[in-house]
Amino acid sequence: MKARLIITLILAAMPLMTFAQNWSVSTNLVDYASLGTLNIEASAGIARRMTAVASVRVNPWTFHKGDYDRQMQNRHQTYAAGIRYWPWHIYSGWWISGMVQYQEYNRGGIISQRTEEGDAYGLSVGGGYSLMLHEHLNLDFGLGLWGGQKTYVTYACPSCGKITGKGSKWFLAPNEIRVSIAYIF
């Protein structure tokens, strides 16, 4: 009699258990090293091995503004949404992802005085590993690549405004290096 009651309670609770740890919020520490890029990513489990993911990255900073020789910026706002597939179970182990992404950017003065601004959109793919540190805390490692179309204007320097080129072209570029802290709830 007690065994039947326990089995019945477990079976009745199983649908509730499938929703445990179904959400995640994370931030990529490497993005902060990229001239202070603020970022957040949210994900929701949509199946045992799949999560829907949305992320935002913003960098509004200009360094040494007005100093012709030293001004530099990596300003951008990036929005992405997609799916992450986990071969074993969501939020644990290896994963691969596919996303659509849009970016408005203005970067220059970092390696050379050449500056480029524009809009880019396309698809990204990535992969990585999620290391479970605690029941609610993960450390994620990953790499991503994205490609698509961009429209751009190039300038001779970050502050002079002299246009050296403009147009539209296809691109393939690294998307992210990921070392992020994720909270799972």
Secondary structure, DSSP 8 states (H G I E B T S, - for coil): -HHHHHHHHHHHHHHHHTTTT-EEEEEEHHHHHTTS-EEEEEEEEEETTEEEEEEEEEE--EESTT-TTT-EEEEEEEEEEEEEE-SSBTTBEEEEEEEEEEEEEEEESSSSS-EEEEEEEEEEEEEEEEEEEETTEEEEEEEEEEEEEEEEEEESSTTT--EEEEEEEEEEEEEEEEEEEEEE-
